[in-house]
Amino acid sequence: MAKTHPEGWRLLPAEGARGRELATLARLAAALPADTPLYPGLHWPRAERRPAVFGEVDFAVVGSGGRVLLVEQQAGFLDETPAGLMRPGRRRAAQLSVELARNADALRARLRPLLEGAEPMLDVLLHCPDHVVRQPGTAGLDPSRIVDAGRRDELPAIVAALTRPQEGDPALDGSRRQALHRFFADLLELVPDVQSHIGQVDELTTRLAGGLTEWARRITVEPHRLRVTATAGSGKTQLALAAYTDALAAGRRPLYVCYNRPLADHFARIAPAGGEIATFHQLCDRRLRDAGRRPAFGAPGAFRRMEADFAALVASQVTAAWQFDELIIDEGQDFTEAWRDALLALLKPGGRAWWLEDPLQNLYDRAPVPLPGWVGLSADTNYRTPADVLALLNARLPLPAPIRAGSPVADSEPELLTWHDDTALLEATRRAITRALGLGFRREMILPKLCQIQPYLFGISMSVLGLVMMGAGTLGVSRRHWDMAFSGAPFQYEWPGAAYLMMGLTGIFGVIAVVGGGLWILLVVGSLLFGKKRDGGKVSSQPTPIPPSTQAASAVAHGSDHVGVPGTVVLALLLFVSFVLYYFVNWKYLSEVWLLS
């Protein structure tokens, strides 16, 4: 484990971007060797309350041979331009490569006198844990000196490799080593008065203390009835998982119940074995089947009847197999009073109950469930959504109270997409998904074999469907009427067998096309929701420059969605003329088979 100067850095308040830097510091301290001192430049307060850090350097790492590595961490997203990586969110764009070079040159000039004129072995490294650099060749830095979101797990190994002694390095004697240590300790003023942070640490412990998961479980009440009203991203599901795990560890049998199936499936994947996990309707179905009463899902009002049967069953029959020591109800805003009573009937005497809800996610507009005698706890800090996105939502939505931002990411630069009708809404949704994929939102496709089959299934079926429908139309078949023979009409027309064959194939391949289209929706939406997250892949060391004159470079630099394609108007007019001619020819063919003309 690396020696970190000073020892008391863990007492610093872990708020905002500082929290991300402290997390990185902990990783480096745990992974680097003991002979590699680590100097964090984490804005330690001076007497005059100014940050004590040189330039934009967050960490200084000194290798055993005297190699110095300056690490700059940039949380949030970055702008990639032909000029290089830019830090967004400022009035004047700041090019990171220029800032790092300026800081390194200034530090190198101050190190030379300490080393008696010898050239310092100084290197820089940019760590951007939230951004995937798509064009490392135009970033303005050596790609091997950039650790982005795709390589963030490799950060300790890369730091160790860059500070390791190389063949040909001059020997570093003890006096120079001590001089380097004194220089970085003095420059960064890494001798804080820990007592001055005691009040801040107490305040931090009161507000965070490990988050909702930690301090909600410290509440003691008998009987344990705790209602947690918390915003999205505050840690409700983490709290539910912790309560579920605690119950199993204490020998209690837990029951976790939520409303929607994806959350229940996700919770079942991450929770330890034991206990019961289900949506409310899954629980109804399991209990009724266990009692030999199979729900009739095909009957009208099946779910309302199942809810009533479940409530009556648990109220009249108390079975040990369906009694629990810990009841955790998630998404309580979607539950009703009847559901509450049925679930509490499954709780053993002296059992513990948790009710987790977010009124802002009350999509079904249900009245709040009264819980008399329960202890209430509220949390309005969202640790998941970037701070600038929350600021936008607070300004635009009629929220009962502003949501507090707890995320250190504050440079996501949200983009507004507007629409005025359903068609424009679909287009805006498509653009949003495309932007997300372009920003590095990558997921593995679910059911990969089916993904390979779906394009052929849909493409071939639509091709055959178009051909047979054109063939039937050429024969004069009324393709939109349920009875192409018009049975009982005063004028009868005997269609040739080919017409019935064409319409039969239309039905068959039409069904296959619908199945193929449904599979596309299933695979795309399912992959976005449940696909395994993918990293950015390995970054090539070969530069990939984008000439400023290309349309692609213009789109990257200016954020444009449109790239002109020559000949578009000509092709559109050609399609229009072809459609008019085909329409005319088909009406001519149709007139020849009519008995009245």
C-alpha positions, 0 to 999 in steps of 0.5 A: 500500500502506498504511503499517502501524505498526509495521513489524515486525508480520509477525514476530508468531507467527501462532497461533489467532485472532491468525493470522486477524487477521494475515491480515486485516491483510495484506489491508488493508495491501495494498489501502488507499492509502498515505495511510491509516495502519493501526494493528493492536491485535494484543495486542503484549506489554508488559513486564508481559506484558499485552495492549496493546489498547483494549477489543475493537478489533483495527484502527484506520484513519485516513483522509487527512481524519482519519476514524477507523474502528475495526474489530473482528474476531470469528472463529467463529460468533455467536449471533443473538438478538432483542437483537442479536449475541452472542459465544458461549462465555462465562459471561455473554453479551456483546452486540457492539453494546454493547461496540463502542459503549462502546469508541467512546465511551471513545475519542472522549472521549480524542480530543477534547482532542487535537483542541482540543474538535472532535468526532472523526469516529469510526466502527466496523465489525464483521468476522465472517469465519466467520459469515453474519448472517441477520437484519442488522436485529436485529443491533444495528448498522447493517447497512452496518457489518457485514462478514460471511462473505458480504461478506468479500472486500469488506472493504478496499473498505468500509474505504476508503469509510468512511475517505475524506474526505466533503464538509463534513468539517473540514480536518485540519492537519499538527499534528492529523494528527501528534497522531492518529498519536502518540495511536494509537502510544502508546495501542496501544504499537506500538513492540515490541522485535523482538528479544524475538520472535526465540525465538518466531519460531524456535519457530513456524518449527520447528512450522509454517513454512508447514505440512506442505506446506512443511517436508515438502518440505525433507526430503532423503533418498536414495533419496527414500522418505517416509512421512507419517502425518498426521491429517485436516486436516493438509494431506496433499492440499496436500502431494501437490499441492505435490509433484506441482507441484514434479515438473512444474516440475522436468521430472519426470513424476508419478503420483498414486494414491489410493483413492476416486474423489471425491478423484481427481476433485478432485485432477485439477481442481486439479492442473496439466496433465501426469502421471497422476492416478487411483485404484488401480483406474482405474490398473489399468484404464488400464494393462491397456487400453493393453496390449490386455487389457480387464477383464471387469467383469461377471465374478465377482471382476472387481476382484481379477482385475484387480488380479492382472493389473495386478501381473503386467503391470507386473512383467513388462513395463517400458514407458517410457510407464508409468514415472514419476519421482515417485510420490505415494500418497494414502490409503495406509491403504486400500492393501495390500502387493500394491498397494504392490509394483505401484505401486513397479514403475512408478517409475523408478530414482532416482525419488521416492516419497511415501506419505501416510496417516491410520490414523484413516481406515482404514475397511476395517480393513486392516493397515498396509503395511510400508515398510522403509527409508522415512523416517517423518514424523508430523503430529497437528495438524488445521488444518481442524476447529474447536478446540472440535469437536476437543476434543469428539472427543478427549473422546468417542472412544478415540483413540490420542493426542489430535489437536492443534487448529490452527484459529483457529475455537473458537466453533462450539459443536458440537451432539450429536444422538443416536439409538437405531435406524436410523429415529432415525439417519435423522432425526438426519441430516436434522436435521444437514443442515437445521442446516448449511443454516440456518447458511449451508452453501450449495451450488449444485445440480449438474445444475440442469436435472435438478433442475427435472425430478426433482420432476415425474418423481417426483411424477407417477410416484408419483401415477399409481402410487398410482392404478393400484395402487388400481384394481388392488386394487379389481379384487381383484388380488393386487399382491404376488404375482409371478403375478397369474393364479396359473397352475396353481391349482385355481380359475382366475379370468379377470381383465378386461383392465383388471386387466392394464393396471393392473398393467402401468402399475404396473410402468412407473411404479414403475420411473420412481418409483424412478429419480426417487427415486434422482435425488433422492439423487444430486442432494442428496448430489452437491450437498452434496459437489461443488456450488459454494460460494455466498456469503451474497448481498448484505445488504439495508440495510433492517432485518428485525425479528423481534418477540419474541412470534413463534414464529420468534423463539422458535426463533431465541432458544432453538434449538428445532426444534419450532414448533407447528402448530394442527390437527395432531391433527385432521388425523392422526385424519382420515387414520386414519379415512379409512385404516380406511374405505378398508381396510374397503371394499377387503376388501369388494370383494375378498370379492366376487371370491373363489370361496370365501366 
